Amino acid sequence: MRATRRSGLALLAVAVVAVVVTGAGPADALVPNSAAAPAGAAPGCCGVSSSWTSGDKDALGTSATTTSKVWYTVADGITSEVFYPRADVPNMQDMQYVVTDGSTFVDLERDATTHVVSQPDPKTLEYTVTNTATSGKYRITNTYLTDPSRNTLVIQTRFQSLDGGSYHLYLLENPSLAGGGGNDNASWDATDGALVANDTETLFGSPLTVDSALKVSTGFTAYDNGYSGTASDCDQELTTSKTLTTQYSSLTSPGNAVQCGQIPVGSDTTFTVALGYGSSASDAVSAANGSLSTGFAGLETSYRSGWNTYVNGLKPAPSSVTGNAKELATYYTAEMALHAAQDKTYPGASVAGLATPWGNDVNGDALDDGYHRVWGRDLYEQATGLIADGDTTQAKQMAQFMWNDQWIGSSTAGDGTTYQAGAFPRYSPVSGIAGATSQELGCCEQLDQDSFAIILAYMTGLTDSGTYAKIKVTANHIVSSGPETTERWEEQYGYSPSSISAEIAGLVVAANIATTNGDTASASSWDATADSWRNSLDSWTYTTSGYWGNHSYFERIDQSGNPNDSSQICFQEGCYYAHDVVDLGFLELVRLGIRAPGDSEVANSLADSVLGTDGNSSMQVTLPDGDVYFHRYVHDSYGESNTDCSGWPANAGNNHGRLWPVLSGERGEYAVANGQSAAVYLKSMADATNQGNFVPEQVWDRSDISCFPEGTPTGSAAPLMWAEGQYIRLAQDMAAGKVTETPAPVTARYGT
């Protein structure tokens, strides 16, 4: 894995060097040149430390089949993390082209080009990334897909000389196998003409071996294996010499490996790159060979067919999006993103995102949690989007995963905590809690996640006696542990309106399931607790002496249970009175049916005088184009540094949380519940998307600091699958004229 250097993030590099093939025909028709003689094993073990890549993925995809267990991502115009054989195991830092004329310049594709991303088919997670040199000398067009029948990433590349010059092209890869770049081995397979790599790491309680094989349809005319950041790194040699003079066939010992191969190109050359994966070198080579043998056109037809079949099997796009091209494209992409987030081996295990937020500032020598873990809350938000969209099969698989693979039946160690029977972990690997280390289960239980598991079981019909036996343990655990809990932003413990809303809804729904299973005593007990907590919510969390507006509103969280005292909560930014810290979590009261849409206390808490109008610090921000976004809460620090634009948790300080499009969606659902137009909130979510039409976790909030253009994705994470589910729900709710996810037992009990 490559260390950050040479401007920007460390992403997949491709270099153009040495031999040039003239002519305008496709490279597939060219006769491969034989590789140069090897120079032995590369010196300089073991390379510099590595990082991951930006969390903002402009392209992402996987086959709609479960046979192929490969996911690709693209960031900053080049290939970034590739996940295999699970959605929580990244296997690449980056891969990109390097172009040189052999004498005057060497360009990294990431840094020397402008990037344009497009979807050839709006109902397929296939992307074309067109990278045009800022110098005007050349253009590289890459089209991405995965082989539906094999574990192969396939890229069709067209290289064009725009000024008539002759150029050399290299493909440079940072393998970073089995979750990190610190222990890879790499070599040249002369028999198969492939750059192969290997690593075995103990992950999730057992060893995992990952092999890769990189091939190209033209064959490589030269190759190299080296250590990142050293003299054996071909990127370093190309930068210095403008040509590859030393070609190492292997490494002396495992380390942070880089590999590159020269590709013969003329003035207009098209060729296919195949990156195969397997549990052995022969499996990886076989995958790459099979994909190249099938050919890009055949693979593309099959890949598109799978995605078209899936999308066309869902509900038709609702009227709320069909009149706007951007909103419709965002909708189709959200449908596919939610389906793509599901693991191929463990049905229902959908990760929160295929990215590490601000990954370029995160060490990549070993596996990092990133967002490629399964959070119960995110799973619920994704599942309710799928239910609204008509995919009840995947939604039920999600519920089954929670109760069969994440539910904790006996005391279990977490990261600095102990989970009790009936709890759910902060998150888990896609394989669930079995075999997971304490660190892989996270730091803290959140009772809203326990509650959402109950609600999702009800929504998907998972109310059989076997599941109910577990639900009973969980409901009793919520009663004995709540209502205080770590809230949904995973930072503070106390009385939270959003968490207590979920707890109340979870207990009412549990009571409904208990009644179905003949357990009326438990049903009566849980309903009584839910009623008590609902009646006490104001005394715990509704201040009448706050700083904002008319001084009366729901707090974000209160640790003392008295919203009018002088207790404080502390953040990275400092300590503040609890009654002066607000967020939008109270909207869960309406979404989950705890309070009626017209509730006056909810309306008071949403007033502009509470949310504020200062674009640099307030909760609500309205951009010049009318888009409306929200911060998570005042004093949030989960975002880039205002000092140097580095990502959280880099050490520059002065970090500030940015705007979350998912909160625009929550605000929109409140508008729908009140019979108001939510069009501006749907538009805001669609306008926040990147070039790949993915809804990001955060967008930039400042016009006076130019880390990113205002209103565009930051380096956090895109797509955030929670936001994709929220977008689908809002679009469907707008068409239906009501919030469709509100649990019926809750509205029935409270008349909301």
N, C-alpha and C positions, 0 to 999 in steps of 0.2 A: 504494500500500500504506500502510495507516494505521500511524502510530507508536503504541507502547504508551502508553495513557493512560486515564483515567476508570475505574480499577480493573480489573485483570485483563489478559487477553491481548487483542491487537488482532485481532478476528475480524469476520466479515461482518456489517455493521450494517444494520438496516432501521428506518426511521423512520416514525412515523405523524403526519400533519400535515393542515393545511388543510381540504379539502372532505370532508364526511362524507356517505355515502350511507345513508339509513335503509332499514329493511326487513330481513326475514330470509331472503330468497331468495338463491340462488347468484349470485356476482358475474358468472359467465359470462353470466347473463341480463341484466345491466345494460348500458345504452348508454354507451360510453366518452365522457367529457367531452373536449372539445378542449383541447389543451395551451395554457398561457398563452404570451404572446408572449415570444420570447427576449430576453435582456439583453445579447447579444454574447458576446465571449470573456472567460473568467475571468481576473482578474489574480492576482498573487501567486506566479508561477512560482518555484520548481518543487515546492514542498511539502517537508514534513519527511522525514527518513530513515525507513525502514520496517523492519519485522521480519516473520518468518514466524509461524506459530501453534503451539499446543501439539502435541507429537507424539502425544498420547493421543487417538486417533480413536475416538469412540463409534459412528460409523457410517461405512461405506465401501462403495462399489459401482461397478459398471460392467456393461454388458450382457455376457451370455455369448457374444455374437457378436463377430466381428472387424471388422465393418463400422463400428460405432460406436467411435471412438477417444477416448472421454471417460471419466475416472474422477472420482468425487466423494468428498469426505471431509467429516466433521462433527466439530467439537470444541467443547466448552463450549456445546452446544445449538444452534450455528449452523453454516452452511456455511463450511468452511475451504478448503484448497487443492483446486483442480480441475486435474487433469492432462490435457493435450492437446498435440500429437497423439501423444505418447509417454508412457510411464509414468515418465519421468525429467524431464519438463518441467512444473512447476507454473505455473498461470496465474491464481491468485487468492490473495490473503491471506485475505479473509473476506467474507461477505455476511450481512446480518441485517436484521431489522425494527426500526424505531424507532416507538414509540407515544406519542402525546401527546393531551391533551384540548384543546390549543390555548391554555391559559392557566396551568395550575398545575404541570404536570410533563411531563418528556420522559424516556422509558425506552428504553435500549438492550436489545434482546431478550436478548443474552448476559448482561447484568449484573443485570437486574431480574426475572428469572424463575427458577423451578426447572425442571430438565430431566428428562424421563423418556423413555427410548429403548426402542423395541420393534420386533420383526420381525413384520409381518403374516403372512408365510409363512416357516417355519423353513428351507425349502430355497431361499430367494431372498435375494440381497443387496439387499433393499428394506427401508428403515427408516422408521419414523414417530417423529418427535421432538415430544413434547408439552411446550410451554413455558407454564407458568402463572405469571402475575404474582404476586410475593410480596405485593403489595398486595391481591390478590384481585379486581382490576378486570377482567382480560381473560385469555383463553387463546389461544395460537397453536399450531396443530397442522400440522406439515410432514411430508409423505411424499415420500421421495426415490427417484428412479430415473433411468436414462439411456435415451434413445430407442434401441432396438436397430438402427434403420435410419439414424440420423442422428447427427451430432456435437452432441448437445444434452443438457444437464442439465435435467431436468424436476422441478419441485416442486409438488405440490398443497398449497395452504395453506387452512386454515379459521381465520378470525378470529372470535372470540366475545367479546362484551361480557358479563361475568359479573355486573355490578352495575347494569345498565340504563343506564349512561352512554354518551355518544356520543364516539367516539374517531377520530383520524386516523392513517393508516398510511402509512409510507414504506418503500421497499426501498432499502437502501444497500449499494453494492458497491465493493470495492477490486479493480480488474481484475488488476493485477500480471501482465501478459502476457509470454510468451516467457521465463519463468524469473525475473522480478523486477519490482519496482514503480518503478524509477527512470527509465523512459523511455517511459511510456505516453502515447498521445494519446487523447482522448475527445471525443465530440460527440453531438448529438441528430440522429437521422435522422427528419425530419418526415414524409417519404413513408411510411415503414414503422412509425412510432410506436415506434422502438427506440432505446435507449441503446447506442451502438456505441463500441468502443475498438480500438486497434491498437498493435502494437509489432513491430519487427524486430530481432533480436539474432543475433550470430554465435555459434552453439553447435555443439560437436562438429565444428568445421572448416568449417562453411558457414552462410550466413544462414538464419534461421528466422523466418518471418512468421506471427504469430497475430492474428486478428481475433475479436472477440466481439460478440454482439448480445443485449441483455437486453430481453425483452418480457414482457407479462403479458396474460392472456386478457381482462381488463376494459379494457385500455388504461390508460396513465398519464394522470392529470389534471393533473400538473405534473411537471417534471423539472429536473435540475441537473447540471452538470459542474463540478468544481473541483479544487483542489489540497489534498491531505491536510494537515491541521493549520493551514490558513490560513483567512482570512475567507470564501473561496469554497467551503470545505468545508461541505456542507449539514448534516453532523452538528454542526459548530460553530454554524451559524446557527440550527438548530432548538433547540439547547441554550440559546442566548441569547434567541431571539425566540419560541419555541414555535410558529413557523410559518415557511414558506419564502417569503421576500419577494423574493429576487433569484434569477432562474433563468438560469444561463449556458448557452448553447447549445454551447460548445466551449471549448478551452483555447488560450491564446496560443502555447504551445509545449509539447513533451512534458515530462512530469514524473511525480510520484507522484500519479496521478489517482484521484479518487473520483467515483462517479456515484450519483444517487438518483432515484427516481421515486415519485410519490404514487399510491396505489391506493385507489379508492373502496370503502369498506366500510360496512356497517350493523351491526345487532346480531348477525347471524350470517351471515357471508359466506364462500363458498368460491370460490377462483379458482386458476388455474394460472400458474406462472412458468416461462418457457423461456429458458435461457441457451445460445445457439447459438455454435458455434466454426467457424472456417474459415481458409483461407489468404488470404481477401479479405473485405471487408465484405459483398459480395453473397452469398458462401457462408455466412457466419455468419447473416445475416438469413434466408436461405432455410431453413437448418436450424431456426431458431427458429419460423418460420412453419409449416413442415411439421409440426413436433411439435405446435404448438397446433391445427393443422387436424385432425390425427388424433384429438386429445383424450386426456385422461389415462387414461380407462378402457381404451381400446384399447391404449395403450402399456403399461399395467400388465399386461394379459393376455399380451401378447407377451413382455415382460420376464420375467415369472414362468415362462412356458412354457420359455424358454431355459434358465433356471437349474434348473428342475425336471428337464428332460431330462438335463442334465449330472449332477446329483447322483444321480438314479435310475439312471444308467448306470455308477456306481461300485459297489464292493462294498457289500453291506448294512452298516449300522452294526453294529459288533461287540457281543457280549454284555457286554463290559466297560463299555459306556456306556448300553445300552438300558434299564437299570433306574433311571436317574437323569436327571431332566428337564434339569438344568443341564449335566451332563456330555454328554448327547446333543446339546443345543443348541450347546455348544462344539464338538463333533465336526463337525456339519453346517457350522457357520460356518468352521471350519478348512479343510474341503474347498473351500469356495467362495473363501476368502481366497487359498489357494494358486493357484487357477485365475485369480483376478482379478489377481494380481501379475504375470502374464505380459504382456509387451508385445503389442500387436495387429499391429504391423508386423514385428517381429523375433521369430519363434517361439522359445521356449526361453529368452528373455531375461527372467527374473523378478527384479524388484527385491527388495531386502531388506526394504523397507517403503515405504509411500506417506506418508512423513512426514519432517520434520526434527526430530530429538530436541531438546526444549527450544527449539522454534523461536521462541517469543516472546522469547528472549534472543539470537536470531541475526539479523544484518542481512539484510534481504530486498530490498535495492535491486537485487541481481543474483543469478544462479543460484548456489545452494549445493548441495554434494553431498548433504547430508542422508543418508537411507537409500535414496533413489531412485537407487541404483546397483546393479550386478550383482556381488556377491561370489561367487567360486567356492565357498567354504565354505558360504555360505548357500544357494547353488543346490543343492549336494549334499544338504544337510539337507532342503530342500524336496522335492527329487526322490525321496529315499528315503521320505518321507512319502507322496508320490503313488504310488510303486510299491506300498507297503503297502496303499494305498487302491484300487488297481486301475487307476489312470490311467498306464499305461505309455507312452502316446503322448506326453503332455506331458513325462514324465521323459526320454524319448529325445530329444525336441527340446532339452531342457536340455543333455544330453550333446553333442549336435551343435553347439549354440551355443558351448559351451566350446572344442571342438576346431576349429570352423570360424571362429569370430569372436573368441575371446579368446586362443587359443594364439599365442605369440610365436615367430616363425620366425627372426628375426634381431635383433641388438642394437637395443633400443628404449628411448628416454628415458622415465623415469617422473618422479615428483615428488621430485627430489633423489636419484634412484637411476637405475641403468641395468639394465633387464631383459635377460638373456641368452637365447639360443636355447633353447627348451624350457620357458621359464618361463611363468607366468600372472601377470597384473597383480594388484595388491591388489584392484582392482575396475575396472569399465569402464562406460561408457554402455550403454544397451540396444542400440546399434548396434555394440558391440564395440570393438576397438582401432583400427579404420580411421577416420581423421579425428579421433581423440581427441587432446586436448592432453596433455602430460606430467602436468599437474595432474589431469586427468580419469582417469588410470591409477593414481594413488595413489603412496604413499611407499615401499612396501617389499614385496618378495616374501615369501611364506609357503609353505614347502614342503609343508605339509599341503594347501593348495589345489591344488598341482600333483598331489599324490598322489590326492586325492579325484576329480580329473578322470579319472585312470586307472581308479579303482574304478567310477565311474559309467559309463564306457564299457563296462566288463565287464558291469555289472548290466543295461544296456539293449541288449546285443548289438552294440555298436558296435566290432567287432573286425576289420573288414575290413582289407585290406592298406594302403589309403590312410591310414586312421586309425592303423594300427599304425606306419607310418613316422614319424608325429608322436609317438606314445607312446614309441617307441624314443629319440628325441631327449630327451624329457622325463625318462624313466627314467635315462638317462645323466647328465642335468643334476642330478637329485636325488642320484645317487651322488657326483658331483664337488663338489657344493655342500653336502651335508648331512654329518652329521645336524643340526648347529647351524642355527637359522633364527629368524626372528621368529615368535613363538608366536601362538596363535589369538586372543588379545586385542589383538594388534597393537601391543604396548607395549614388549616386551623381546626381546632376541636372546640365544640360547644353546641349551642342551640342555633340551628340554621333553618330558616324558613324553607329553603329548597329541600334539604334533607328530611325535615320533619314532614313535609308534604308527601314525599315518597314513602316514609314510614307509615303514615296514616293510611295512604292508599294501599300499601302492601298488606297491612293488617286487615283492612276491610275486604280486600280480595281474598286473603287467606281464609277469612271467616266464610266467605261464599263457597270456597272449595271445601272447607270443613263440613259445611252443611250438605253439600253434594255427597260427601263420604260418610254421612251419618254422625258426625262428631259435633253435636249441637252445643256441648259444654264449651269446647274450645272456641267455637264460633262466637258464642255470647261473650266470652272473656276478651277475645281480640277486638270485637266491636266496641266493647266498653272502654278498652284502653285507647283505641283510635278516637272515640268521642272525647275522652278526657284530654288527650293531647291537642285535639282540634280546639277545644274550649280554652286551653291554657296557652295557645300559641301567642296571643297578643301579650300576655303578661311576661313571656319569655323574650320576645323578639320585636315587638312594635313599640318604638320609642315615641314619646310625646315631648321630648326635650332635646332633640337632635339639632345639628347645625344647619341642615339644609332646609330651604323653602319654608313651609309652615311648621316645621320642626316635628311633624308627625309622619312616620313612615316605617316600613320594615327595614331592619338592619341586615347587613350581610350575615353576621354571626355574633352571638353574645356568649361569653364564657361564664358569666356569673348568673345568668338567668334573670337579670334585672336590667331591662333596656334603658332605664333612666338613671342608673348610678354612674359613677365616674370610672368604671373599670376600663382597661385599655387592652388593645390587641396590638401586637408588634409585627412588623414586616422588615424586609431588607432596608426599606426607606426610612423606617423609624417607628415609633409607638404613637398610637392615636386612640382617642376615646372610641369605644366600640359603637356608640350611637352616632358617630360621624362617618362611619364606613358603610357604604351602600353598594349593592349590586342588583342584578335583575332576577336573582334566584326566587324571589317571592312570586314570580309569574307561574311557577310550578303549582301554586295553590289553585289557579284556574285551570291550567292544562290537565291536572290530575283530578279535578272535580272536587277539591276540598272547599273552595269558595266559589260563589257564583261569578260569572263574567263581569257583572256590574258592581261588584263589591267595592265599597267606598274606600276602604283602607288600601286595597290594591291600587285603586286609581290615584290616591294621594301619593303612594310610593312611586308611581310612574310619572308624576307631574314633572314638567320641564324644570320647575324651580328646584326639584330634588336632583334630577339628572344633570342639570347644568348645561351651559351653552359654550363654555370655553373649550375650543377645539384642541388645546394642548393638554388638558388635565381632567376634563369632565368625563362623566360616564357616557354621555351621548355626543356623537360628533356627526354633523351634517356637512358633507363635502359640497364643493361648488356645483357639481352636477346633480345635487339633490339626494344622492345616496345617503342612507342613514345607517350608522354603525354604532357599536357600543364597546367600551372597555369591559373587562370582566368585573372590575371593582376599582374604586379609587385607591390609589397608592400601589397598584399592581406593578411588580417588577419583572414579571416573566416575559421578557422580550429583549430586544437588542439594546446595546449601550448607546446613549446619546453622545458619548464621548468619541468613540471610534467605530461605531456600527457593528462591533463584534457581537456574536450571539450569546445568549444566556446558556450556561453560567460562566462565560469567560471572565477574566479577572479585571477587566477595564473599569467596572463599576458604573454607576449612573444608568443602571438598566431600568427599562420601563416596558410594561405590558402594552401591546398594541391593540388594534381593533379586531374583534372576533365576529366574522360573518354569521356564525351559527347563532349568535345572540340576536341578530336582525331577524333570523327565522323564528326564534322564540317570541320576539315582539310581534311578528306577523301573525303567529297563531293566536295571540291575545286579541289582536284586531279582528280576526275571523270570528272568534268566540263572541265578540261584542257586535257583530254584524257590520263591521267597518271594512273599508278597503285595505288590503294588505299588499297591494301592487308594488308600493315603493320598497317594501322589505324583500320581496321576491327579486325585484330588479337589483337591489343592492347586493344580494347574494350572488346573482349571476354576473354582475359587473366586477365582483371581487375575484373572479376566476382567472387563472393564468392562461397561457396560450393553449394548453391542453384541455381547457374547459373544466378543470378541477377546482373545487371550492377549497380554499386554504384555511388553515387554522387562524392565521392573523394577517391583516393588511396594515400597511404603514399609515400612521396617524398624524404626521407632522408635515406641514408645508415649509417650515423654517429649517428643517434638518434633512439633508438629501441622501440619507442612507438608501432609500428606495423612493420611487415616485409615490406621492400620496394616493392612497386607495388601492395600491397594488400589493401582491403577496410579499411577505418578508421571507426570511430564511427558516421559518419555523417548520411547518409541515404542510404539504399539499400532495394529494388530497388528504384532508382529515375526514375519516369515514363517518364520524358523528355528524359533521356538517353536511355530508352527502345525503345521509338519511333525513336530516332536518329539511333539506331543500325539497326532497320528494314529498315529505309529509305536508309541508306548507303548500306546495303546488296542488296536491290532491285536496287538501282542506279548502283551499280557495274555490276550487271547482265544485266541491260538495256543499259549501256554505256553512261548514261546521268543523270543529276539531274532532277528527275521526278516531284518535287514539285514546281519548279519555275513558278510563275503565267504567263500564256500565254499573257494576256494583257500587262504586263510589258515588256516582251521580244519583243513583236510586236512593242511597242512604241519606244523602245530604241535600237532595232536591236542587242540585246545581245544574 
